[in-house]
Amino acid sequence: MLASRSLIIQCASRLARAPGGSCNKRTLWGMASQPAAPGQLQLASSRAAHNSSEGGGFAAIAVGIGASLVAIAHGRVSATAESADDGKGAAVPKQKPNPKESAVHQAHPASRHRTIPAGQWDPNWDFKGDRPTKGVRYLVLVRHGQYDMEDPTHPLTPLGREQAAAAAKRLVALGYKFKDIHCSDMLRAKQTCDIIADEFPGVPVFVNQLIAEGAPIPPEPTHSSWQPSPDEFFREGARIEAGFRHFFQRPDDDEKTYQLLVCHGNVIRYSVLRALQLPPEAWLRISHVNCGITIMRISGKGSVSLMGLGDAGHLSPDQVSFN
């Protein structure tokens, strides 16, 4: 099996360099006993893929067969074969693919976080690691109030308005000087935002569709009564991830700023896990009450802290609801 693996790697490399991308039987077996260097499989594969478009389609087939043979022999490709250079000469093991993951998971735009070994922190998570500052950004996320599920436009119920008013008073009591307020374009969020914004005159309010409710990523485990179609996850997941990347990033200056986002439970739960670099598939395991307050702190050096999740201390027991 080592011979087969080496054969395919070396042949693919030879194909990548050959003008016509050709490889005969003698070339294949002549290189079968030569061991492969770490990271060579990736290099050979990428070169073969390039040459495949130039007419060397056999190269891509060869690499594919080789990968299958190695997988059959070892159950998975070894850490050495699946290594890549980090640019400093050190081999960085790639995370092995999870056979249980769906195509929707694999295509999700948040997939980059999977390349970081579990339990380790990616200090360059927002790609601003080369620009540290002394600033701090506080993101205060408020879920909308209870809404009428019978009305297709989902306006707030009388209880939902009470919840929004209570949340507004709580935010005033916290003394936050908001730079701006952003809300989802869905009616229940806009109505909640209007009630809260009345307590913060002069603070600009922006409507942003990126933080509208939706299906962020297939949850693990799944839920029997909530099963969006794969295309919903594919479309809405990209939008919600875009919203996360838009708001969740370290400050560009040395100032302390506060931003208020009035949005939805799925968006908040997903964003919190993404920001903490925890598996976002766990978002459905978290509950978030209507008009609960979540606070995230992002430092100019890239550290992220969860200061509070779904705080509902401003609501009386009979005001707590989840829809």
C-alpha positions, -999 to 999 in steps of 0.1 A, spaced: 0 0 0 29 23 7 41 16 -29 7 24 -43 6 57 -23 41 67 -34 33 57 -70 4 80 -72 21 109 -55 52 107 -76 33 102 -108 11 132 -101 41 153 -94 57 141 -127 24 149 -145 24 184 -130 57 191 -146 52 173 -179 40 196 -208 14 172 -220 4 157 -186 11 122 -198 21 92 -177 27 56 -189 27 23 -171 65 21 -168 66 56 -152 40 45 -127 57 13 -115 92 27 -118 85 52 -90 63 29 -68 89 21 -41 100 57 -35 86 72 -2 66 104 -2 78 135 17 54 152 41 29 175 24 37 160 -11 2 146 -15 -13 181 -13 12 195 -37 8 167 -62 -29 169 -60 -30 207 -66 -6 204 -95 -26 175 -110 -58 195 -107 -43 223 -125 -30 201 -153 -63 183 -155 -78 215 -170 -49 215 -195 -57 181 -208 -40 159 -182 -72 145 -168 -55 112 -159 -35 130 -132 -66 139 -113 -79 103 -116 -45 90 -104 -44 112 -73 -80 103 -65 -72 66 -67 -42 71 -46 -61 89 -19 -87 61 -19 -60 34 -15 -44 52 14 -78 57 31 -86 20 27 -53 9 41 -52 33 71 -89 42 77 -78 78 71 -48 96 56 -20 98 81 -12 131 99 21 132 80 6 128 46 -21 154 54 3 181 66 8 215 51 36 240 55 27 270 76 51 292 57 78 290 84 89 255 75 68 238 102 43 211 93 7 219 104 -15 189 107 -48 193 89 -80 184 107 -94 151 94 -127 153 76 -157 141 96 -176 115 75 -208 124 94 -208 160 83 -233 169 57 -225 187 25 -242 217 40 -218 217 69 -188 213 46 -200 242 23 -207 265 52 -187 298 51 -177 293 88 -157 262 79 -124 280 83 -126 276 121 -124 238 116 -88 241 106 -78 252 141 -73 222 164 -100 219 191 -92 237 223 -68 262 206 -75 298 200 -70 315 166 -56 349 174 -61 361 139 -98 351 137 -108 384 121 -77 388 100 -67 419 119 -40 402 139 -13 425 124 -32 456 136 -36 454 173 -51 484 191 -58 495 227 -95 498 220 -124 477 232 -157 470 214 -188 460 233 -216 444 214 -249 444 232 -274 420 215 -311 421 225 -335 395 212 -369 409 201 -400 407 223 -427 381 221 -446 382 188 -480 371 175 -474 338 158 -508 338 142 -502 370 122 -479 363 92 -461 397 98 -453 386 134 -459 420 152 -452 423 189 -478 412 214 -487 434 243 -464 413 264 -437 418 238 -440 455 241 -437 453 279 -406 432 275 -390 457 252 -397 486 276 -382 466 304 -351 459 283 -348 496 274 -348 506 311 -322 480 319 -299 493 291 -303 529 304 -294 517 339 -263 500 326 -251 534 315 -240 524 280 -233 553 256 -242 536 223 -224 547 192 -252 534 171 -281 509 171 -287 482 145 -318 461 141 -331 434 118 -355 443 91 -381 419 105 -412 436 120 -408 422 155 -372 433 157 -380 468 143 -408 473 168 -386 462 197 -359 485 185 -383 515 182 -392 511 219 -356 508 230 -343 536 208 -368 560 224 -347 558 255 -315 568 235 -324 600 217 -298 611 192 -283 577 187 -285 567 150 -305 537 141 -298 514 111 -318 486 97 -296 457 86 -310 426 69 -278 406 76 -290 401 112 -325 389 103 -337 356 116 -329 324 97 -312 290 98 -275 296 105 -261 260 103 -275 225 108 -276 220 146 -261 190 163 -282 172 175 -311 179 152 -345 189 164 -375 169 153 -399 199 152 -375 223 134 -359 210 102 -352 236 75 -343 224 41 -306 221 31 -310 251 7 -323 273 36 -292 265 56 -271 271 25 -286 306 18 -294 319 52 -262 305 68 -241 326 44 -261 357 53 -259 352 90 -222 345 88 -218 377 68 -236 395 96 -213 380 122 -182 390 102 -196 426 98 -201 433 135 -178 409 153 -143 422 148 -117 439 169 -118 478 170 -97 497 145 -88 524 170 -80 529 207 -115 539 217 -141 521 238 -173 518 219 -207 503 225 -230 490 197 -266 477 202 -280 450 179 -317 442 182 -321 409 164 -331 373 169 -324 342 190 -308 321 162 -285 349 152 -274 356 187 -267 320 197 -248 313 165 -227 345 168 -218 339 204 -204 305 196 -186 317 166 -170 346 185 -159 322 213 -145 298 186 -168 270 200 -186 246 177 -214 267 161 -234 235 155 -243 236 192 -263 268 189 -297 251 193 -287 237 227 -289 273 241 -321 291 251 -325 328 248 -356 346 263 -375 373 245 -357 406 252 -329 389 270 -296 408 269 -263 393 257 -230 413 260 -198 405 241 -165 422 247 -138 423 219 -104 438 227 -81 455 203 -57 425 206 -84 401 195 -95 385 227 -132 378 231 -153 375 263 -189 367 269 -200 391 296 -236 379 298 -259 356 278 -296 361 276 -298 381 308 -334 384 319 -331 399 353 -350 430 342 -381 408 334 -406 397 361 -413 360 362 -446 365 343 -429 384 316 -405 356 306 -413 340 273 -394 323 244 -413 330 212 
